[in-house]
Amino acid sequence: MLDYTTTAELLGKPAGADLKLGLATAPVLFAWKEMPELGPLIGRKFSQPGDVELAKKAVDDHNGVGKTRELAEKYCSDALANLRCLPESDARSALEFLTNSVLTRNK
């Protein structure tokens, strides 16, 4: 998600690097669900000219980042609910902090 929502300076790597490395992360996979023609681009790991740009546009057009955030929020909520079954402790607090930080990090 960060590859789509933050700057290269904050991220510590070029923005869009995942696509350029041929990685189909959740935002692209959500877009693919709505746009099956992304399948061949994913299969060839975005290696042809224009593939990365087309994938980025598909992510924007099909709310791939928003859907990824919703999925992350669900997993975080489920994790926090499971952590609440544990007795209160420094370890549990640290795990809750870590879980919450997944959604708020910017690098």
N, CA, C and O atoms as a GROMACS GRO file, in nm:
protein
  428
    1MET      N    1   0.083  -0.119   0.000
    1MET     CA    2   0.000   0.000   0.000
    1MET      C    3   0.087   0.125   0.000
    1MET      O    4   0.056   0.223  -0.066
    2LEU      N    5   0.198   0.120   0.075
    2LEU     CA    6   0.285   0.237   0.084
    2LEU      C    7   0.343   0.275  -0.051
    2LEU      O    8   0.369   0.393  -0.076
    3ASP      N    9   0.362   0.178  -0.136
    3ASP     CA   10   0.418   0.206  -0.269
    3ASP      C   11   0.327   0.300  -0.348
    3ASP      O   12   0.372   0.363  -0.444
    4TYR      N   13   0.201   0.309  -0.309
    4TYR     CA   14   0.103   0.392  -0.380
    4TYR      C   15   0.066   0.519  -0.303
    4TYR      O   16   0.007   0.610  -0.360
    5THR      N   17   0.101   0.524  -0.174
    5THR     CA   18   0.047   0.632  -0.091
    5THR      C   19   0.151   0.726  -0.032
    5THR      O   20   0.114   0.821   0.038
    6THR      N   21   0.278   0.702  -0.056
    6THR     CA   22   0.381   0.788   0.003
    6THR      C   23   0.486   0.823  -0.100
    6THR      O   24   0.489   0.766  -0.209
    7THR      N   25   0.571   0.915  -0.065
    7THR     CA   26   0.675   0.959  -0.158
    7THR      C   27   0.798   0.868  -0.148
    7THR      O   28   0.816   0.796  -0.050
    8ALA      N   29   0.879   0.874  -0.250
    8ALA     CA   30   1.003   0.796  -0.252
    8ALA      C   31   1.094   0.836  -0.136
    8ALA      O   32   1.161   0.751  -0.079
    9GLU      N   33   1.095   0.964  -0.102
    9GLU     CA   34   1.181   1.012   0.005
    9GLU      C   35   1.141   0.950   0.140
    9GLU      O   36   1.226   0.907   0.217
   10LEU      N   37   1.012   0.946   0.167
   10LEU     CA   38   0.964   0.888   0.292
   10LEU      C   39   0.976   0.736   0.292
   10LEU      O   40   1.006   0.675   0.395
   11LEU      N   41   0.953   0.676   0.177
   11LEU     CA   42   0.953   0.531   0.167
   11LEU      C   43   1.094   0.473   0.172
   11LEU      O   44   1.113   0.361   0.220
   12GLY      N   45   1.191   0.549   0.124
   12GLY     CA   46   1.328   0.500   0.123
   12GLY      C   47   1.361   0.416   0.001
   12GLY      O   48   1.468   0.355  -0.007
   13LYS      N   49   1.270   0.412  -0.093
   13LYS     CA   50   1.292   0.345  -0.221
   13LYS      C   51   1.206   0.418  -0.323
   13LYS      O   52   1.114   0.489  -0.285
   14PRO      N   53   1.234   0.400  -0.450
   14PRO     CA   54   1.152   0.468  -0.550
   14PRO      C   55   1.005   0.427  -0.541
   14PRO      O   56   0.975   0.308  -0.527
   15ALA      N   57   0.915   0.523  -0.548
   15ALA     CA   58   0.772   0.491  -0.549
   15ALA      C   59   0.743   0.407  -0.672
   15ALA      O   60   0.799   0.432  -0.779
   16GLY      N   61   0.658   0.308  -0.659
   16GLY     CA   62   0.627   0.219  -0.769
   16GLY      C   63   0.731   0.110  -0.789
   16GLY      O   64   0.726   0.037  -0.888
   17ALA      N   65   0.824   0.097  -0.696
   17ALA     CA   66   0.931  -0.001  -0.710
   17ALA      C   67   0.878  -0.144  -0.716
   17ALA      O   68   0.934  -0.227  -0.788
   18ASP      N   69   0.772  -0.173  -0.642
   18ASP     CA   70   0.720  -0.309  -0.642
   18ASP      C   71   0.678  -0.351  -0.782
   18ASP      O   72   0.712  -0.461  -0.827
   19LEU      N   73   0.605  -0.264  -0.851
   19LEU     CA   74   0.564  -0.297  -0.988
   19LEU      C   75   0.686  -0.312  -1.079
   19LEU      O   76   0.693  -0.404  -1.160
   20LYS      N   77   0.780  -0.222  -1.065
   20LYS     CA   78   0.900  -0.228  -1.150
   20LYS      C   79   0.981  -0.354  -1.123
   20LYS      O   80   1.054  -0.401  -1.210
   21LEU      N   81   0.969  -0.410  -1.002
   21LEU     CA   82   1.035  -0.536  -0.969
   21LEU      C   83   0.952  -0.658  -1.011
   21LEU      O   84   0.994  -0.772  -0.996
   22GLY      N   85   0.832  -0.631  -1.065
   22GLY     CA   86   0.746  -0.739  -1.110
   22GLY      C   87   0.657  -0.797  -1.003
   22GLY      O   88   0.601  -0.906  -1.020
   23LEU      N   89   0.644  -0.726  -0.891
   23LEU     CA   90   0.564  -0.775  -0.779
   23LEU      C   91   0.419  -0.728  -0.788
   23LEU      O   92   0.392  -0.608  -0.799
   24ALA      N   93   0.328  -0.821  -0.785
   24ALA     CA   94   0.185  -0.789  -0.787
   24ALA      C   95   0.136  -0.792  -0.643
   24ALA      O   96   0.101  -0.897  -0.590
   25THR      N   97   0.133  -0.676  -0.579
   25THR     CA   98   0.088  -0.664  -0.441
   25THR      C   99  -0.064  -0.649  -0.437
   25THR      O  100  -0.129  -0.642  -0.541
   26ALA      N  101  -0.119  -0.643  -0.317
   26ALA     CA  102  -0.265  -0.642  -0.300
   26ALA      C  103  -0.337  -0.536  -0.383
   26ALA      O  104  -0.439  -0.569  -0.444
   27PRO      N  105  -0.291  -0.410  -0.391
   27PRO     CA  106  -0.366  -0.314  -0.472
   27PRO      C  107  -0.384  -0.359  -0.617
   27PRO      O  108  -0.491  -0.340  -0.676
   28VAL      N  109  -0.280  -0.418  -0.675
   28VAL     CA  110  -0.290  -0.466  -0.814
   28VAL      C  111  -0.382  -0.587  -0.821
   28VAL      O  112  -0.459  -0.601  -0.916
   29LEU      N  113  -0.374  -0.674  -0.723
   29LEU     CA  114  -0.458  -0.793  -0.724
   29LEU      C  115  -0.606  -0.756  -0.711
   29LEU      O  116  -0.692  -0.820  -0.773
   30PHE      N  117  -0.637  -0.655  -0.630
   30PHE     CA  118  -0.775  -0.608  -0.623
   30PHE      C  119  -0.820  -0.548  -0.756
   30PHE      O  120  -0.933  -0.570  -0.799
   31ALA      N  121  -0.732  -0.473  -0.821
   31ALA     CA  122  -0.765  -0.417  -0.953
   31ALA      C  123  -0.786  -0.529  -1.055
   31ALA      O  124  -0.876  -0.521  -1.139
   32TRP      N  125  -0.704  -0.632  -1.048
   32TRP     CA  126  -0.714  -0.745  -1.140
   32TRP      C  127  -0.850  -0.813  -1.128
   32TRP      O  128  -0.905  -0.860  -1.228
   33LYS      N  129  -0.902  -0.819  -1.008
   33LYS     CA  130  -1.033  -0.880  -0.987
   33LYS      C  131  -1.140  -0.807  -1.069
   33LYS      O  132  -1.232  -0.870  -1.121
   34GLU      N  133  -1.126  -0.676  -1.082
   34GLU     CA  134  -1.221  -0.594  -1.158
   34GLU      C  135  -1.181  -0.581  -1.305
   34GLU      O  136  -1.265  -0.548  -1.390
   35MET      N  137  -1.055  -0.607  -1.335
   35MET     CA  138  -1.002  -0.583  -1.469
   35MET      C  139  -0.916  -0.704  -1.510
   35MET      O  140  -0.793  -0.698  -1.500
   36PRO      N  141  -0.978  -0.812  -1.554
   36PRO     CA  142  -0.906  -0.936  -1.583
   36PRO      C  143  -0.792  -0.921  -1.684
   36PRO      O  144  -0.701  -1.003  -1.686
   37GLU      N  145  -0.798  -0.818  -1.767
   37GLU     CA  146  -0.691  -0.800  -1.866
   37GLU      C  147  -0.556  -0.766  -1.802
   37GLU      O  148  -0.454  -0.762  -1.871
   38LEU      N  149  -0.555  -0.742  -1.672
   38LEU     CA  150  -0.427  -0.724  -1.602
   38LEU      C  151  -0.352  -0.856  -1.586
   38LEU      O  152  -0.232  -0.856  -1.561
   39GLY      N  153  -0.421  -0.968  -1.599
   39GLY     CA  154  -0.361  -1.099  -1.581
   39GLY      C  155  -0.232  -1.120  -1.660
   39GLY      O  156  -0.131  -1.161  -1.602
   40PRO      N  157  -0.232  -1.092  -1.791
   40PRO     CA  158  -0.108  -1.110  -1.867
   40PRO      C  159   0.006  -1.018  -1.820
   40PRO      O  160   0.122  -1.058  -1.822
   41LEU      N  161  -0.027  -0.897  -1.778
   41LEU     CA  162   0.077  -0.806  -1.726
   41LEU      C  163   0.139  -0.862  -1.599
   41LEU      O  164   0.260  -0.859  -1.581
   42ILE      N  165   0.053  -0.915  -1.512
   42ILE     CA  166   0.101  -0.976  -1.388
   42ILE      C  167   0.187  -1.097  -1.422
   42ILE      O  168   0.292  -1.118  -1.362
   43GLY      N  169   0.140  -1.176  -1.517
   43GLY     CA  170   0.213  -1.297  -1.556
   43GLY      C  171   0.353  -1.267  -1.610
   43GLY      O  172   0.447  -1.343  -1.587
   44ARG      N  173   0.365  -1.156  -1.681
   44ARG     CA  174   0.496  -1.121  -1.736
   44ARG      C  175   0.572  -1.024  -1.645
   44ARG      O  176   0.674  -0.967  -1.683
   45LYS      N  177   0.519  -1.007  -1.524
   45LYS     CA  178   0.582  -0.925  -1.420
   45LYS      C  179   0.605  -0.780  -1.465
   45LYS      O  180   0.709  -0.720  -1.436
   46PHE      N  181   0.507  -0.726  -1.536
   46PHE     CA  182   0.508  -0.585  -1.576
   46PHE      C  183   0.635  -0.550  -1.653
   46PHE      O  184   0.692  -0.442  -1.635
   47SER      N  185   0.680  -0.641  -1.738
   47SER     CA  186   0.810  -0.625  -1.804
   47SER      C  187   0.806  -0.551  -1.937
   47SER      O  188   0.911  -0.512  -1.989
   48GLN      N  189   0.689  -0.532  -1.993
   48GLN     CA  190   0.681  -0.464  -2.123
   48GLN      C  191   0.655  -0.315  -2.104
   48GLN      O  192   0.596  -0.274  -2.004
   49PRO      N  193   0.699  -0.235  -2.199
   49PRO     CA  194   0.676  -0.090  -2.188
   49PRO      C  195   0.527  -0.059  -2.169
   49PRO      O  196   0.442  -0.113  -2.239
   50GLY      N  197   0.498   0.027  -2.074
   50GLY     CA  198   0.362   0.068  -2.046
   50GLY      C  199   0.290  -0.018  -1.942
   50GLY      O  200   0.185   0.022  -1.892
   51ASP      N  201   0.345  -0.135  -1.910
   51ASP     CA  202   0.278  -0.224  -1.813
   51ASP      C  203   0.263  -0.159  -1.676
   51ASP      O  204   0.156  -0.163  -1.616
   52VAL      N  205   0.370  -0.098  -1.626
   52VAL     CA  206   0.367  -0.038  -1.492
   52VAL      C  207   0.264   0.075  -1.489
   52VAL      O  208   0.186   0.085  -1.395
   53GLU      N  209   0.264   0.159  -1.591
   53GLU     CA  210   0.170   0.271  -1.595
   53GLU      C  211   0.025   0.221  -1.602
   53GLU      O  212  -0.063   0.276  -1.536
   54LEU      N  213   0.002   0.118  -1.683
   54LEU     CA  214  -0.133   0.063  -1.694
   54LEU      C  215  -0.178   0.003  -1.561
   54LEU      O  216  -0.293   0.020  -1.521
   55ALA      N  217  -0.089  -0.067  -1.493
   55ALA     CA  218  -0.124  -0.125  -1.364
   55ALA      C  219  -0.154  -0.016  -1.262
   55ALA      O  220  -0.250  -0.028  -1.186
   56LYS      N  221  -0.072   0.090  -1.259
   56LYS     CA  222  -0.098   0.201  -1.166
   56LYS      C  223  -0.234   0.264  -1.192
   56LYS      O  224  -0.309   0.293  -1.099
   57LYS      N  225  -0.266   0.284  -1.318
   57LYS     CA  226  -0.396   0.343  -1.353
   57LYS      C  227  -0.510   0.251  -1.311
   57LYS      O  228  -0.612   0.298  -1.261
   58ALA      N  229  -0.492   0.122  -1.330
   58ALA     CA  230  -0.596   0.026  -1.290
   58ALA      C  231  -0.616   0.028  -1.140
   58ALA      O  232  -0.730   0.021  -1.092
   59VAL      N  233  -0.508   0.038  -1.064
   59VAL     CA  234  -0.519   0.047  -0.919
   59VAL      C  235  -0.599   0.171  -0.880
   59VAL      O  236  -0.686   0.164  -0.793
   60ASP      N  237  -0.570   0.284  -0.944
   60ASP     CA  238  -0.645   0.406  -0.917
   60ASP      C  239  -0.791   0.393  -0.958
   60ASP      O  240  -0.881   0.428  -0.881
   61ASP      N  241  -0.815   0.343  -1.078
   61ASP     CA  242  -0.951   0.334  -1.132
   61ASP      C  243  -1.040   0.237  -1.054
   61ASP      O  244  -1.162   0.255  -1.050
   62HIS      N  245  -0.980   0.136  -0.993
   62HIS     CA  246  -1.059   0.031  -0.927
   62HIS      C  247  -1.041   0.030  -0.775
   62HIS      O  248  -1.070  -0.070  -0.709
   63ASN      N  249  -0.991   0.142  -0.721
   63ASN     CA  250  -0.979   0.161  -0.576
   63ASN      C  251  -0.898   0.050  -0.508
   63ASN      O  252  -0.933   0.004  -0.399
   64GLY      N  253  -0.790   0.009  -0.573
   64GLY     CA  254  -0.706  -0.096  -0.518
   64GLY      C  255  -0.647  -0.060  -0.383
   64GLY      O  256  -0.638  -0.146  -0.295
   65VAL      N  257  -0.608   0.065  -0.366
   65VAL     CA  258  -0.550   0.107  -0.238
   65VAL      C  259  -0.657   0.107  -0.129
   65VAL      O  260  -0.631   0.060  -0.018
   66GLY      N  261  -0.774   0.157  -0.159
   66GLY     CA  262  -0.883   0.159  -0.060
   66GLY      C  263  -0.922   0.019  -0.017
   66GLY      O  264  -0.945  -0.006   0.101
   67LYS      N  265  -0.930  -0.072  -0.112
   67LYS     CA  266  -0.966  -0.210  -0.080
   67LYS      C  267  -0.855  -0.278   0.001
   67LYS      O  268  -0.882  -0.359   0.090
   68THR      N  269  -0.731  -0.243  -0.030
   68THR     CA  270  -0.619  -0.298   0.047
   68THR      C  271  -0.624  -0.245   0.191
   68THR      O  272  -0.600  -0.321   0.285
   69ARG      N  273  -0.654  -0.117   0.207
   69ARG     CA  274  -0.665  -0.060   0.340
   69ARG      C  275  -0.777  -0.128   0.419
   69ARG      O  276  -0.760  -0.160   0.536
   70GLU      N  277  -0.891  -0.151   0.355
   70GLU     CA  278  -1.003  -0.220   0.422
   70GLU      C  279  -0.961  -0.359   0.468
   70GLU      O  280  -0.995  -0.400   0.579
   71LEU      N  281  -0.888  -0.431   0.384
   71LEU     CA  282  -0.841  -0.564   0.421
   71LEU      C  283  -0.744  -0.556   0.540
   71LEU      O  284  -0.753  -0.635   0.634
   72ALA      N  285  -0.652  -0.460   0.534
   72ALA     CA  286  -0.556  -0.443   0.644
   72ALA      C  287  -0.628  -0.407   0.773
   72ALA      O  288  -0.592  -0.456   0.880
   73GLU      N  289  -0.729  -0.321   0.764
   73GLU     CA  290  -0.805  -0.284   0.883
   73GLU      C  291  -0.877  -0.404   0.943
   73GLU      O  292  -0.883  -0.418   1.065
   74LYS      N  293  -0.930  -0.490   0.858
   74LYS     CA  294  -0.997  -0.610   0.907
   74LYS      C  295  -0.898  -0.701   0.978
   74LYS      O  296  -0.925  -0.749   1.088
   75TYR      N  297  -0.782  -0.724   0.917
   75TYR     CA  298  -0.682  -0.810   0.981
   75TYR      C  299  -0.633  -0.749   1.112
   75TYR      O  300  -0.612  -0.821   1.210
   76CYS      N  301  -0.616  -0.618   1.115
   76CYS     CA  302  -0.574  -0.552   1.240
   76CYS      C  303  -0.680  -0.567   1.348
   76CYS      O  304  -0.649  -0.596   1.463
   77SER      N  305  -0.804  -0.546   1.310
   77SER     CA  306  -0.914  -0.560   1.405
   77SER      C  307  -0.921  -0.702   1.460
   77SER      O  308  -0.938  -0.722   1.580
   78ASP      N  309  -0.909  -0.800   1.372
   78ASP     CA  310  -0.911  -0.940   1.415
   78ASP      C  311  -0.793  -0.970   1.508
   78ASP      O  312  -0.808  -1.040   1.608
   79ALA      N  313  -0.676  -0.918   1.474
   79ALA     CA  314  -0.558  -0.941   1.558
   79ALA      C  315  -0.577  -0.879   1.696
   79ALA      O  316  -0.545  -0.942   1.797
   80LEU      N  317  -0.628  -0.758   1.700
   80LEU     CA  318  -0.651  -0.692   1.829
   80LEU      C  319  -0.753  -0.769   1.913
   80LEU      O  320  -0.736  -0.783   2.034
   81ALA      N  321  -0.857  -0.820   1.849
   81ALA     CA  322  -0.957  -0.899   1.922
   81ALA      C  323  -0.893  -1.024   1.981
   81ALA      O  324  -0.922  -1.061   2.094
   82ASN      N  325  -0.806  -1.087   1.906
   82ASN     CA  326  -0.737  -1.206   1.957
   82ASN      C  327  -0.640  -1.171   2.069
   82ASN      O  328  -0.626  -1.248   2.164
   83LEU      N  329  -0.575  -1.057   2.058
   83LEU     CA  330  -0.482  -1.016   2.164
   83LEU      C  331  -0.556  -0.987   2.295
   83LEU      O  332  -0.500  -1.008   2.403
   84ARG      N  333  -0.680  -0.940   2.286
   84ARG     CA  334  -0.756  -0.909   2.406
   84ARG      C  335  -0.791  -1.033   2.488
   84ARG      O  336  -0.835  -1.022   2.602
   85CYS      N  337  -0.771  -1.150   2.429
   85CYS     CA  338  -0.792  -1.275   2.503
   85CYS      C  339  -0.676  -1.302   2.599
   85CYS      O  340  -0.689  -1.382   2.691
   86LEU      N  341  -0.565  -1.235   2.577
   86LEU     CA  342  -0.448  -1.252   2.663
   86LEU      C  343  -0.458  -1.162   2.784
   86LEU      O  344  -0.524  -1.058   2.779
   87PRO      N  345  -0.394  -1.200   2.893
   87PRO     CA  346  -0.394  -1.110   3.010
   87PRO      C  347  -0.317  -0.982   2.978
   87PRO      O  348  -0.223  -0.982   2.897
   88GLU      N  349  -0.358  -0.874   3.043
   88GLU     CA  350  -0.287  -0.747   3.022
   88GLU      C  351  -0.143  -0.763   3.066
   88GLU      O  352  -0.114  -0.819   3.172
   89SER      N  353  -0.052  -0.713   2.981
   89SER     CA  354   0.090  -0.721   3.013
   89SER      C  355   0.165  -0.626   2.920
   89SER      O  356   0.108  -0.572   2.825
   90ASP      N  357   0.291  -0.606   2.950
   90ASP     CA  358   0.374  -0.524   2.862
   90ASP      C  359   0.385  -0.588   2.724
   90ASP      O  360   0.385  -0.518   2.622
   91ALA      N  361   0.394  -0.719   2.720
   91ALA     CA  362   0.404  -0.789   2.592
   91ALA      C  363   0.278  -0.768   2.508
   91ALA      O  364   0.286  -0.741   2.388
   92ARG      N  365   0.162  -0.782   2.571
   92ARG     CA  366   0.036  -0.761   2.498
   92ARG      C  367   0.026  -0.616   2.450
   92ARG      O  368  -0.016  -0.592   2.336
   93SER      N  369   0.064  -0.521   2.533
   93SER     CA  370   0.061  -0.380   2.492
   93SER      C  371   0.152  -0.356   2.374
   93SER      O  372   0.118  -0.281   2.282
   94ALA      N  373   0.268  -0.418   2.375
   94ALA     CA  374   0.362  -0.402   2.264
   94ALA      C  375   0.304  -0.460   2.135
   94ALA      O  376   0.319  -0.401   2.028
   95LEU      N  377   0.240  -0.575   2.145
   95LEU     CA  378   0.179  -0.635   2.027
   95LEU      C  379   0.062  -0.552   1.975
   95LEU      O  380   0.043  -0.540   1.854
   96GLU      N  381  -0.015  -0.493   2.066
   96GLU     CA  382  -0.125  -0.406   2.023
   96GLU      C  383  -0.070  -0.282   1.954
   96GLU      O  384  -0.123  -0.239   1.851
   97PHE      N  385   0.036  -0.225   2.009
   97PHE     CA  386   0.099  -0.108   1.947
   97PHE      C  387   0.149  -0.143   1.808
   97PHE      O  388   0.126  -0.069   1.713
   98LEU      N  389   0.217  -0.255   1.796
   98LEU     CA  390   0.270  -0.299   1.666
   98LEU      C  391   0.157  -0.320   1.566
   98LEU      O  392   0.168  -0.278   1.451
   99THR      N  393   0.051  -0.384   1.609
   99THR     CA  394  -0.064  -0.408   1.521
   99THR      C  395  -0.124  -0.277   1.472
   99THR      O  396  -0.152  -0.263   1.353
  100ASN      N  397  -0.143  -0.182   1.562
  100ASN     CA  398  -0.199  -0.052   1.522
  100ASN      C  399  -0.104   0.025   1.431
  100ASN      O  400  -0.149   0.100   1.344
  101SER      N  401   0.024   0.009   1.449
  101SER     CA  402   0.120   0.086   1.369
  101SER      C  403   0.123   0.043   1.224
  101SER      O  404   0.168   0.119   1.138
  102VAL      N  405   0.076  -0.076   1.195
  102VAL     CA  406   0.073  -0.124   1.056
  102VAL      C  407  -0.010  -0.030   0.968
  102VAL      O  408   0.025  -0.004   0.853
  103LEU      N  409  -0.118   0.021   1.022
  103LEU     CA  410  -0.207   0.108   0.944
  103LEU      C  411  -0.164   0.254   0.942
  103LEU      O  412  -0.208   0.330   0.857
  104THR      N  413  -0.079   0.293   1.034
  104THR     CA  414  -0.044   0.434   1.042
  104THR      C  415   0.098   0.464   0.994
  104THR      O  416   0.137   0.580   0.986
  105ARG      N  417   0.175   0.361   0.962
  105ARG     CA  418   0.314   0.386   0.921
  105ARG      C  419   0.318   0.453   0.784
  105ARG      O  420   0.226   0.439   0.703
  106ASN      N  421   0.426   0.528   0.762
  106ASN     CA  422   0.441   0.594   0.632
  106ASN      C  423   0.576   0.563   0.568
  106ASN      O  424   0.611   0.621   0.465
  107LYS      N  425   0.651   0.471   0.628
  107LYS     CA  426   0.775   0.424   0.565
  107LYS      C  427   0.814   0.289   0.619
  107LYS      O  428   0.916   0.233   0.577
   0.00000   0.00000   0.00000
